[in-house]
Amino acid sequence: MILDTDLTGRTVLVLGAAHAARRALRRYAHAAASVRTLTAPGQVAAADLTGIDLVAAVADGDPGWAPVLDGLRSRFLVVTEPAAAPGGQIILIGGGPGIEDLLTLAARKALREADVVLYDRLGPCENLAELTHGAELVDVGKRPGHHAVPQRDIEALMVDHARAGKTVVRLKGGDPYVFGRGREEVAAAVAAGIPVSVVPGVTSAVSVPAAADIPVTHREVSHLFTVVSGHAPLTEAEHEHLAGLGGTIVVLMGMGTLHQLLAGLRRAGLAPGTPVAVVERGYRLDQATTYSTVGEAASRGTLARCTNPAVVVIGEVVRLGRDCPAGIAAGVEALTGAVA
């Protein structure tokens, strides 16, 4: 499609079988063009072509279009459009930490091909109409403690749209397979006999700490990191395992259980001076990072006002943060030596 040309008010004739041409039709309509369609080569000879500014030929595999297009090229600008996918399919996309710039090339390609997008607030959803060129957008609206559309209903919507022959994109925040219930949605598609694929995303477990200049690993400071879901409190055994591993602990969506986690880690022997950072709304204009220590946060509630979406980082790497206060950052040279 000619995306850098203003098509407002222009008349575009789209040629191709209805199913194959559906994506081109949607894109030209979204570009504010006046769209006409012809679905078979034999229709062209009898059609009124007055006022046509552009002919978009969809490669639908019918050899009858070749001589027709040869005749049209002497009168009109003719461009070739790829055909839409021949049958229904589901594509799970990891949208990264929530901004459009961190979508992968594969994710952008899938969004351009989508007929329907099921999305929620953690994915990059502010500019979806432009990214998809007018696909149907369905907000499935998951929020902490409130799922306006239950998970099973989301899966049913995906399957129903795909059975209708549409390309369905399920846009998720982060990566679909990191606390994203992505495997459940793949299983629903497989059970329904729907082709399904997964486009990995930039997980917020690594990218959001990086937004605050906090590495999850750093030579001579931490050679491992553990990613924990904060949706439910951990057991005492889990606290002991985490505290005993060392390295960096990264907690996703954990503000509701953070006090229990920090208290449990202290009971399990984690030093109360271990630094903690909460990075809220990573990569947004209102991104904020709050620093504390395990002991201070557990006893004084320093981090109590922080809210999701947020990523919690616990460990010595926090001392390397760009805006880390002097009290937390003290001793960083001793920790990192020449690499600090």
Secondary structure, 3 states (H helix, E strand, C coil): CCCCCCCCCCEEEEECCHHHHHHHHHHHHHCCCEEEEECCHHHCCCCCCCCCCEEEEECCCCCCHHHHHHHHCCCCCEEEECCCCCCCEEEEEECECCCHHHCCHHHHHHHHHCCEEEECCCCCCCCHHHHHCCCEEEECCEECCEECCCHHHHHHHHHHHHHCCCEEEEEECECCCCCCCHHHHHHHHHHCCCCEEEECCCCHHHHHHHHCCCCCCECCCECCEEEEECCCCCCHHHHHHHHHHCCEEEEECCHHHHHHHHHHHHHCCCCCCCEEEEEECCCCCCCEEEEEEHHHHHHHCCCCCCCCCEEEEECHHHHHCCCCCHHHHCCHHHHHHHHC
